[in-house]
Amino acid sequence: MWCIPEVTPDFINRMENILEIYEKPYNPKEPVICVDEKSKQLIGNKRKPKQTKQGKFRRTDYEYKRNGTRNIFLAVEPLAGFRKAKVTPRRKKSDFAKFIKDLVDLKRYAGADRIHIVADNLNTHFKKSFYETFSETEARRIFDKIQFHYTPKHASWLNMSEIEIGIMDKQCTRKRIPSAKSLVKNISIWQAARNRRRSKICWRFTREKARIKFRYQPANLS
């Protein structure tokens, strides 16, 4: 669902910036990665599910027990068909900073000149998180490699990671998962299968379509 309270110059400028990098062809020297997070409630069964014949749905009792929650960070490189997920107990500033560091240090990005990261405006997603988590030298090393592109307020739908999270939820995490260990295992299997297939995201909302949808012209941009 789109939630747009007001199309301001700031809204348009941020949207144009993100749509511009989405329209560029794949460049391993400047990969575009979309990042987001999702909370997952861990739920166990009070009664053991009934086994059924092959090809039939397993019967699960409606009663369940809550086993806490975990956070799932998810990064997706839409044009390359690559994604990386990480399960954490929380989603504090340090958790986000460490997840981005993990991405930067992946072997696949060793030769990249600049990693473009699309993220929303959550307060953990800013430079301060890195300088509070790492030494000044390490924080600077990370920021020399990345560039953040923030979605406008109330426009997280511009972040393609929301699409990938929806797919992950449908294919993997929507079911009852009783423990953090099981969650990590399920996501790891799902991630590996998607990466083997190099499943990509076909984004069709361009700057041209945005200008028609929101009734503005490039000359109006500040």
C-alpha positions in Angstrom: 0.0 0.0 0.0 1.3 3.4 -0.9 1.2 6.1 1.8 2.1 9.5 0.5 0.9 12.4 2.7 2.5 15.2 0.6 4.6 15.3 -2.6 7.2 17.9 -1.5 10.5 18.9 -3.3 12.4 16.7 -0.9 10.1 13.7 -1.6 10.6 14.2 -5.4 14.4 14.7 -5.1 14.9 11.5 -3.1 12.6 9.5 -5.3 14.4 10.7 -8.5 17.7 9.8 -7.0 16.7 6.3 -6.2 14.9 5.7 -9.5 17.9 7.1 -11.4 20.3 4.5 -9.9 17.6 1.8 -10.5 17.6 2.6 -14.2 21.4 2.2 -14.6 22.7 -1.0 -16.1 24.4 -3.5 -13.9 27.9 -2.5 -12.9 29.9 -4.7 -10.6 32.2 -1.7 -9.8 29.1 0.2 -8.4 26.6 -2.4 -7.3 23.2 -1.3 -6.0 22.0 -3.0 -2.8 18.6 -2.6 -1.2 18.5 -3.1 2.6 15.7 -3.6 5.1 14.7 -5.5 8.2 11.8 -7.5 9.4 10.7 -8.8 12.9 9.8 -12.4 13.1 7.9 -13.9 16.1 9.1 -17.4 17.0 6.2 -19.7 17.5 6.2 -23.4 18.7 3.5 -26.0 18.7 1.9 -27.0 22.0 0.9 -30.3 20.4 3.0 -32.3 18.0 1.6 -31.9 14.4 -0.1 -35.0 12.9 1.7 -36.7 10.1 -0.3 -37.2 7.0 0.1 -39.1 3.7 2.6 -37.8 1.2 1.2 -34.9 -0.8 -1.3 -33.9 1.9 -1.0 -30.9 4.2 0.4 -31.5 7.6 -2.3 -31.0 10.4 -1.2 -28.4 13.0 -3.2 -27.6 16.1 -4.4 -24.0 16.5 -2.8 -23.7 19.9 0.8 -22.4 20.0 3.4 -21.0 22.4 5.4 -17.8 21.9 9.2 -18.2 22.0 10.2 -14.6 21.6 11.2 -12.7 18.5 14.2 -12.2 16.2 15.2 -9.5 13.7 16.0 -10.4 10.1 18.2 -8.1 8.1 17.9 -8.6 4.3 20.0 -7.1 1.5 19.3 -7.8 -2.1 21.2 -6.8 -5.2 18.3 -6.8 -7.7 20.2 -6.8 -11.0 22.7 -9.5 -9.9 20.2 -11.9 -8.4 22.0 -12.0 -5.1 20.7 -11.6 -1.5 22.2 -11.8 2.0 20.2 -12.3 5.2 21.2 -12.2 8.8 19.2 -13.1 11.9 19.9 -11.0 15.0 18.4 -10.9 18.5 17.7 -7.1 18.1 17.9 -4.4 15.5 19.9 -1.7 17.3 22.4 0.7 15.7 25.3 -1.7 16.3 23.4 -4.6 14.7 22.7 -2.6 11.5 26.3 -1.2 11.4 27.7 -4.8 11.7 25.4 -6.1 9.0 26.5 -3.4 6.5 30.1 -4.1 7.5 29.5 -7.8 6.7 28.2 -6.8 3.2 31.1 -4.5 2.5 33.6 -7.3 3.4 32.0 -9.9 1.2 34.4 -11.3 -1.4 32.0 -10.4 -4.2 32.4 -6.7 -3.4 36.2 -6.6 -2.9 36.7 -5.0 -6.4 33.8 -2.5 -6.1 34.7 1.2 -6.1 31.4 2.3 -4.5 28.5 0.3 -3.1 25.2 2.1 -3.4 22.8 1.2 -0.5 19.1 2.0 -0.6 17.5 2.2 2.8 14.6 3.9 4.6 14.9 6.6 7.2 15.0 4.5 10.4 17.1 6.2 12.9 19.6 3.3 13.0 20.4 3.7 9.3 22.7 6.7 9.6 26.4 7.4 9.9 26.2 7.8 13.7 25.5 4.1 14.1 28.9 3.2 12.5 30.9 5.7 14.6 29.2 4.5 17.8 29.9 0.8 16.9 33.4 0.9 15.4 36.7 2.8 15.8 36.9 6.0 13.8 39.4 4.3 11.4 37.1 1.4 10.8 33.9 3.5 10.4 35.8 5.7 7.9 36.9 2.6 5.9 33.3 1.4 5.6 32.0 4.8 4.6 34.8 5.2 2.0 33.2 2.2 0.2 29.5 2.9 0.5 26.9 5.6 -0.4 23.5 5.6 1.2 20.4 6.6 -0.8 17.4 7.2 1.5 13.8 6.7 0.5 11.4 9.7 1.0 9.4 9.6 4.2 6.3 7.4 3.9 7.7 5.9 0.6 9.5 2.7 1.7 7.8 1.0 -1.3 10.7 2.6 -3.3 13.0 0.1 -1.6 13.2 -3.1 -3.6 14.2 -5.0 -0.4 10.5 -4.9 0.6 9.7 -7.0 -2.5 12.4 -9.5 -1.5 11.2 -9.6 2.1 7.6 -10.3 0.8 9.0 -13.3 -1.3 11.0 -14.5 1.7 7.9 -14.3 3.9 5.8 -16.2 1.4 8.4 -18.9 0.6 10.1 -19.3 4.0 9.2 -17.3 7.1 5.4 -17.1 7.1 5.1 -20.6 8.7 5.5 -21.4 12.4 9.2 -21.4 13.3 9.9 -22.4 16.9 13.5 -21.2 17.5 16.2 -18.9 16.4 18.2 -21.9 15.3 15.4 -23.1 13.0 14.9 -19.6 11.7 18.6 -19.3 10.7 18.5 -22.7 9.0 15.3 -22.0 7.1 16.5 -18.7 5.8 19.9 -20.1 4.9 18.3 -22.8 2.7 15.9 -20.3 1.1 18.8 -17.8 0.5 21.0 -20.4 -1.1 18.3 -21.6 -3.4 17.4 -18.1 -4.6 21.1 -17.2 -5.1 21.7 -20.4 -7.1 18.8 -19.4 -9.4 20.1 -15.8 -9.5 16.5 -14.7 -9.0 16.3 -11.0 -9.9 13.8 -8.2 -9.4 12.3 -6.5 -12.5 11.6 -3.0 -11.4 9.2 -1.1 -13.8 8.5 2.2 -12.0 10.8 4.7 -13.8 11.4 8.4 -13.4 9.3 8.9 -16.5 6.4 7.1 -14.9 6.9 8.9 -11.6 6.7 12.3 -13.4 3.3 11.3 -14.9 2.0 9.7 -11.6 2.9 12.7 -9.4 2.5 15.4 -12.1 5.9 17.2 -12.0 8.7 17.9 -14.5 12.5 17.8 -14.1 12.6 21.6 -14.5 10.6 21.8 -11.2 13.3 20.0 -9.2 15.4 22.1 -6.9 
